[in-house]
Amino acid sequence: GESVGLHLPTLSVQEGDNSIINCAYSNSASDYFIWYKQESGKGPQFIIDIRSNMDKRQGQRVTVLLNKTVKHLSLQIAATQPGDSAVYFCAEKGDTDKLIFGTGTRLQVFP
Amino acid sequence: EAEVAQSPRYKITEKSQAVAFWCDPISGHATLYWYRQILGQGPELLVQFQDESVVDDSQLPKDRFSAERLKGVDSTLKIQPAELGDSAMYLCASRKSGGADTQYFGPGTRLTVL
């Protein structure tokens, strides 16, 4: 069945450094991917999304890269700040309307 | 900026009791989702509405869970009777129709069953 997974459950970075959060997906038919940030006790917050006809999309301090050949998705955060500390989820949408989420990566930013 | 509203934010109940959660999606969003999120895991879809109709409830435990969206706007998710294993965060999300795929989430309701 479909599944989305993350390589690193916890990522610790120093303030000001760049962060890279990785995600593997298994459904080659997925055509839409999205990253959410979830702070403790809050709902997931939309960060950035990308469609399968693109391989890169940039937002404010964030970039999503999509490699369909190896079914890999990554989120890059530039100049990581303490406010970026949270759990990050990737999700994919295949040929149904359903989003399939991974288990999340915790990003810890230390001074 | 418009947001998805949910209430209550926290609910503590005893097993075998009934609980209900409410969601008001972003205005104009025809698609509404209820998810369950166990601590440390990603959200899992329980039910999806398109306007007032259920599109997907294949993962909803129908012996105890029910969901409705009578007027195609706000929605209620009910659990009766609650079990210890129902303790989780219940999230509501909405999406604008017409090709838009982005789902926007509410703050969630944290349910604890004792």
Contacts between the chains, C-beta under 8 A, distances in Angstrom:
chain1	res1	chain2	res2	distance
A	4	B	42	7.6
A	32	B	101	4.8
A	34	B	101	7.5
A	34	B	102	6.7
A	34	B	103	7.7
A	36	B	105	7.5
A	41	B	108	8.0
A	41	B	110	7.2
A	42	B	107	5.8
A	42	B	108	7.1
A	43	B	4	7.6
A	43	B	6	7.8
A	43	B	91	5.5
A	43	B	105	3.9
A	43	B	106	5.3
A	43	B	107	4.8
A	43	B	108	4.7
A	44	B	43	6.9
A	44	B	91	7.3
A	44	B	105	4.7
A	45	B	105	7.3
A	46	B	102	6.0
A	46	B	103	7.8
A	46	B	104	6.2
A	46	B	105	7.9
A	49	B	101	7.1
A	49	B	102	5.9
A	89	B	42	5.2
A	89	B	43	7.8
A	91	B	42	7.2
A	93	B	101	6.0
A	96	B	56	7.6
A	97	B	31	7.6
A	97	B	48	6.7
A	97	B	55	7.0
A	97	B	56	7.4
A	98	B	45	5.7
A	98	B	48	7.4
A	98	B	56	6.7
A	99	B	45	7.3
A	99	B	103	6.2
A	101	B	42	2.9
A	101	B	43	5.3
A	101	B	44	7.3
A	102	B	42	5.4
A	103	B	40	7.1
A	103	B	41	5.4
A	103	B	42	5.6
A	104	B	40	7.2
A	104	B	41	7.2
A	104	B	42	5.9
